[in-house]
Amino acid sequence: MNEALLRSLTPSVLGILVRRGADFAAAEDAVQEALVEAVRVWPAAPSPSSSSGGSPVRDPKGWLVTVAWRKFLDAARADSARRRREKLIDEEPAPGPSPTVDDTLQLYFLCAHPSLTPSSAVALTLRAVGGLTTRQIARAYLVPEATMAQRISRAKRTVSGVRFDQPGDVATVLRVLYLVFNEGYSGEVDLAAEAIRLTRQLAAAIDHPEVSGLLALMLLHHARRATRTTPDGSLVPLAEQDRGRWDTDSIAEGVEILQAALARDRLGEFQAQAAIAALHADAPTAEETDWVQIVEWYDELVRLTDSPVVRLNRAVAVGEADGPRAGLAALAAVDDSLPRHAAVAAYLHERDGDLVTAARLYAEAAHAAPNLAERDHLTRQAARLNARLNARPGS
């Protein structure tokens, strides 16, 4: 059973049902039932004489469309008024090759509709576009399957009245995909890899420099994945990562995609973030990082987003380019209630030689850390500095 094939066909099959007049929520349910049927039937089917992408049927997409449409009609017979039901049955297309119209892009827009909360948009995107099961999504986000099922059902009801052919917002879609990517890996689904796959799919459906920018950013970050943690799960800071283990193929692809996007002279925030990631990836050692140019890219990001998080990260870059006191001066303009503010301040104070303040701030940052791995890392930094302080003569 080729699970990747089934997942890649999911959005186009769903799009065909919606274009035939099926309600989005009902169509999505029907497609999921067809996928279950494929898992049950295909392994027992004889292999066709021609190539079908690893499927035992000659036209996998056509097979899924036929089965999903019948599943939808079965539900319509049970739930719809007689006139609507008879009209749908009369309109059932004759068997034959499935339409070539690709509705994947519209599905991205629908699943990232502004009326949805970010968590609902992520769940619906993974279900309707990614082809993941509710159980897989629930395990990835560490919530009960029933909770995730309710979230997805509410999301489907919310967008059911949205016209399928109305223009969508690319920026909203990109934010949803980036949320998926940042979840990393949990459960049985590699969400970072899934986000890259979905972004590649989006890039094939729309020619947009920010889509390319996000794809480049994901590839450049993903290239460092194997070196971000130790075998016991401890965080490894960027400066301490083994650069010889970075995925050079992903870096090369990300840089190539980024350069093509930047050449179009339509700069956006994901392209700027990718440019920063590319400069880190290009440095043979941490000491050879071009921090001056990184500060310049952060200046572009501030102009594009005016984000306090960007200003926080810029303070770190300024501290590396112009010295820790310059970094602390930049940090002074950033709201100190911002998450990770204390961690950045601790790092810059340590660079400036103020170990007492740095140790205190590392401990404060550990207390406010958003996850266990980060808390443990910051706790170790505080302990390391306190050990140095206690080892001083006269302490």
C-alpha positions in Angstrom: 0.0 0.0 0.0 1.5 3.3 -1.1 0.4 5.7 1.7 2.3 8.6 0.1 0.3 8.2 -3.1 -3.0 8.2 -1.3 -2.0 11.4 0.6 -0.8 13.1 -2.5 -4.2 12.4 -4.3 -6.4 13.5 -1.4 -6.7 17.3 -2.2 -7.4 16.8 -5.9 -10.1 14.1 -5.2 -11.7 16.4 -2.6 -11.6 19.3 -5.0 -13.4 17.2 -7.7 -16.2 16.3 -5.3 -16.7 19.9 -4.2 -16.8 21.1 -7.8 -19.5 18.5 -8.5 -21.6 20.2 -5.9 -20.8 18.4 -2.7 -20.8 20.3 0.5 -17.1 20.6 1.7 -17.7 18.8 5.0 -19.6 16.0 3.5 -17.1 15.7 0.6 -14.2 15.5 3.1 -15.9 12.7 5.0 -16.5 10.8 1.7 -12.9 11.1 0.7 -11.7 9.8 4.0 -14.1 6.8 3.6 -12.7 6.2 0.1 -9.1 6.3 1.5 -10.1 3.7 4.1 -11.7 1.6 1.3 -8.5 1.8 -0.7 -6.4 0.6 2.2 -8.7 -2.3 2.5 -9.1 -3.2 -1.2 -5.9 -2.3 -2.9 -3.6 -4.8 -1.2 -5.8 -7.7 -2.4 -6.1 -6.4 -6.0 -3.9 -7.8 -8.8 -1.2 -5.5 -10.2 -2.2 -3.8 -13.5 0.0 -4.3 -16.5 0.8 -0.5 -16.7 2.5 1.7 -14.2 0.2 3.4 -11.7 2.5 5.0 -9.3 2.7 2.0 -7.0 -1.0 1.4 -6.9 -2.6 -2.0 -7.8 -5.3 -0.1 -9.8 -4.8 1.5 -13.3 -6.2 4.9 -12.4 -5.8 5.5 -8.6 -7.2 9.0 -8.7 -10.2 7.9 -10.8 -10.8 5.0 -8.5 -10.8 7.3 -5.4 -13.1 9.8 -7.1 -15.6 7.1 -8.1 -15.7 5.5 -4.6 -15.7 8.9 -2.8 -18.6 10.1 -5.0 -20.6 7.0 -4.2 -19.9 7.4 -0.5 -21.1 11.0 -0.7 -24.3 9.9 -2.6 -25.0 7.2 0.0 -24.8 9.9 2.7 -26.9 12.2 0.6 -29.6 9.6 0.2 -29.8 9.3 4.0 -29.6 13.0 4.8 -30.9 15.1 1.9 -34.3 16.0 0.6 -35.7 13.8 -2.2 -35.4 16.4 -5.0 -31.8 17.2 -4.1 -30.9 13.5 -3.9 -32.5 12.7 -7.2 -30.7 15.6 -8.9 -27.4 14.5 -7.6 -28.0 10.9 -8.8 -29.0 12.1 -12.2 -25.9 14.2 -12.4 -23.5 11.4 -11.6 -20.8 11.5 -14.3 -20.2 8.4 -16.4 -17.2 6.3 -15.6 -14.0 7.5 -17.3 -10.7 9.4 -16.7 -10.9 11.8 -13.8 -10.8 15.6 -14.5 -7.4 17.1 -14.8 -8.4 20.4 -13.0 -6.2 20.8 -9.9 -8.1 22.3 -7.0 -5.3 21.9 -4.6 -4.7 25.7 -4.3 -8.3 26.4 -3.5 -8.2 23.8 -0.8 -5.2 25.5 0.8 -7.2 28.7 0.8 -10.3 27.1 2.2 -8.5 25.3 5.0 -6.7 28.5 6.0 -9.8 30.6 5.9 -9.7 33.7 8.1 -12.8 32.6 10.0 -10.8 29.6 11.4 -8.6 29.8 14.5 -5.0 28.9 13.8 -5.3 25.5 15.6 -8.4 24.7 13.5 -6.7 25.8 10.3 -3.7 23.6 11.0 -5.8 20.6 11.8 -8.1 21.0 8.7 -5.1 21.5 6.4 -3.4 18.3 7.7 -6.7 16.4 7.3 -8.0 17.8 3.9 -4.8 18.7 2.1 -2.3 16.4 3.9 -4.5 13.4 3.9 -3.6 12.5 7.5 -6.1 10.7 9.7 -7.7 12.3 12.7 -5.8 9.8 14.9 -2.5 10.8 13.3 -3.1 14.5 13.8 -4.3 13.9 17.4 -1.1 12.0 18.3 1.1 14.6 16.6 -0.5 17.3 18.8 -0.7 15.2 21.9 -4.5 15.6 22.3 -7.2 12.9 22.6 -8.5 11.7 19.2 -12.1 12.8 20.2 -10.9 16.3 20.9 -9.2 16.5 17.5 -12.2 15.1 15.8 -14.4 17.8 17.3 -11.9 20.5 16.3 -11.9 19.2 12.7 -15.7 18.9 12.6 -16.2 22.5 13.8 -13.6 23.7 11.2 -15.4 21.9 8.4 -18.8 23.3 9.5 -17.3 26.8 9.6 -16.0 26.7 6.0 -18.9 24.7 4.5 -20.6 27.9 3.3 -17.5 29.4 1.7 -17.6 29.5 -2.1 -14.9 27.2 -3.4 -13.8 29.5 -6.2 -13.3 32.7 -4.3 -9.8 34.2 -4.0 -7.7 33.2 -1.0 -5.0 34.8 1.1 -1.6 33.3 0.4 -0.1 35.0 3.5 -2.6 33.2 5.7 -1.8 29.8 4.1 1.9 30.4 4.6 1.4 31.2 8.3 -0.6 27.9 8.8 2.1 25.9 7.0 4.8 27.5 9.2 2.8 26.6 12.3 2.8 23.0 11.1 6.6 23.1 10.5 7.4 24.5 13.9 5.7 21.6 15.6 8.6 19.4 14.5 8.1 15.8 15.2 5.8 14.0 17.6 3.6 10.9 17.4 4.0 8.9 14.2 3.9 11.9 11.9 7.0 14.0 11.1 5.2 17.4 11.0 8.2 19.3 9.8 8.6 16.9 6.8 4.9 17.1 6.2 5.0 20.9 6.2 7.8 20.8 3.6 5.8 18.4 1.4 2.7 20.6 1.6 4.7 23.7 0.9 6.3 22.0 -2.2 2.8 21.1 -3.3 1.7 24.7 -2.9 4.8 26.0 -4.8 3.8 23.7 -7.7 0.3 25.2 -7.7 1.1 28.9 -7.4 4.0 31.1 -8.6 4.7 33.3 -5.6 8.1 34.4 -4.2 6.9 34.2 -0.6 5.9 30.5 -1.1 9.4 29.9 -2.4 10.8 31.9 0.5 8.9 29.7 3.1 10.0 26.5 1.3 13.7 27.7 1.3 13.4 28.7 5.0 12.0 25.2 5.9 14.7 23.4 4.0 17.5 25.5 5.6 16.2 24.9 9.1 15.5 21.2 8.5 19.0 20.7 7.3 20.2 21.3 10.8 17.7 19.1 12.4 19.9 16.1 13.3 22.3 18.4 15.2 19.8 20.4 17.3 19.6 18.0 20.1 21.7 15.3 21.8 20.6 11.7 22.0 19.0 12.4 25.4 17.0 15.3 24.0 19.1 18.2 25.3 19.2 21.3 23.2 22.3 22.2 21.3 22.8 25.9 20.5 23.5 26.9 16.9 27.1 27.9 17.7 27.8 24.4 19.2 26.2 22.3 16.5 28.3 19.9 14.4 28.1 21.6 11.0 29.7 18.6 9.4 26.4 16.8 10.0 24.2 19.4 8.4 22.3 18.2 5.3 24.2 19.9 2.5 21.7 18.8 -0.2 18.9 20.5 1.6 21.0 23.6 2.2 21.9 23.8 -1.5 18.3 23.4 -2.6 17.1 26.0 -0.1 19.7 28.5 -1.2 18.9 27.9 -4.9 15.2 28.4 -4.3 15.8 31.5 -2.2 18.1 33.1 -4.8 15.5 32.7 -7.5 12.8 34.2 -5.2 15.0 37.2 -4.3 15.8 37.8 -7.9 12.1 38.7 -8.5 12.6 41.8 -6.2 9.3 41.2 -4.3 10.8 40.8 -0.8 8.6 39.3 2.0 9.2 38.2 5.5 9.8 34.5 4.7 12.4 35.4 2.1 14.2 37.6 4.6 14.1 34.9 7.3 15.4 32.4 4.8 18.3 34.8 3.9 19.3 34.9 7.6 19.1 31.1 7.7 21.2 30.9 4.5 23.9 33.1 6.1 24.1 30.8 9.1 24.3 27.7 6.8 27.0 29.3 4.7 29.4 29.9 7.6 32.0 27.1 8.0 32.2 27.9 11.7 30.2 29.9 14.2 33.0 32.4 14.4 32.9 33.0 10.6 29.2 34.0 10.6 28.5 37.2 8.7 26.7 38.9 11.6 26.8 42.4 10.0 24.8 41.1 7.0 22.5 39.2 9.3 21.7 42.5 11.2 20.9 44.1 7.8 18.4 41.4 7.0 16.9 41.8 10.5 16.5 45.5 9.7 14.5 44.4 6.6 12.4 42.1 8.7 11.7 44.9 11.2 10.6 47.1 8.3 8.4 44.3 6.9 6.8 43.1 10.1 7.5 45.5 13.0 7.5 42.4 15.1 8.7 42.5 18.7 10.1 38.9 18.2 12.1 40.1 15.2 13.5 43.0 17.3 14.4 40.5 20.1 16.3 38.3 17.6 17.9 41.4 16.1 19.3 42.3 19.5 21.2 39.0 19.6 22.6 39.7 16.1 23.6 43.2 17.0 25.4 41.8 20.1 27.4 39.5 17.8 28.1 42.1 15.2 28.9 45.2 17.4 29.5 43.8 20.8 27.3 42.7 23.8 26.7 46.3 25.0 25.3 47.3 21.6 23.1 44.2 21.8 21.9 45.2 25.3 21.1 48.7 24.0 19.0 47.2 21.2 17.4 44.9 23.7 16.4 47.8 25.9 13.9 48.9 23.3 12.1 45.5 23.3 9.2 44.8 25.7 10.8 42.8 28.6 7.5 40.7 29.0 8.2 39.1 25.7 8.9 35.3 25.9 12.6 34.5 25.8 13.5 38.2 26.6 15.3 37.1 29.8 17.2 34.3 27.9 18.5 36.8 25.4 19.4 39.3 28.2 21.3 36.5 30.1 23.3 35.6 27.0 24.3 39.2 26.3 25.2 39.9 29.9 27.4 36.8 30.0 29.1 38.0 26.8 29.7 41.3 28.5 31.3 39.6 31.6 28.5 40.2 34.1 28.1 36.6 35.2 26.1 37.4 38.3 23.3 39.1 36.3 23.5 36.5 33.6 23.1 33.6 36.1 20.1 35.2 37.6 18.5 35.9 34.2 19.2 32.3 33.0 17.3 31.0 36.1 14.4 33.4 35.4 14.3 32.4 31.8 14.3 28.7 32.8 11.3 29.3 35.1 9.3 30.9 32.2 10.5 28.4 29.5 7.7 27.1 27.2 8.9 23.5 27.1 10.9 21.0 29.1 13.9 20.9 26.7 14.4 24.7 26.8 13.9 24.8 30.6 16.6 22.2 31.1 19.0 24.0 28.8 18.5 27.3 30.6 18.8 25.7 34.0 22.1 24.1 32.9 23.4 27.6 31.8 22.5 29.1 35.2 24.2 26.2 37.0 27.3 26.5 34.8 27.7 30.2 35.6 26.9 29.7 39.3 29.6 27.0 39.4 32.1 29.5 37.9 31.1 32.2 40.4 31.5 29.8 43.3 34.9 28.7 42.2 36.2 32.3 42.3 38.7 33.0 45.1 36.9 34.5 48.1 33.5 33.4 47.0 
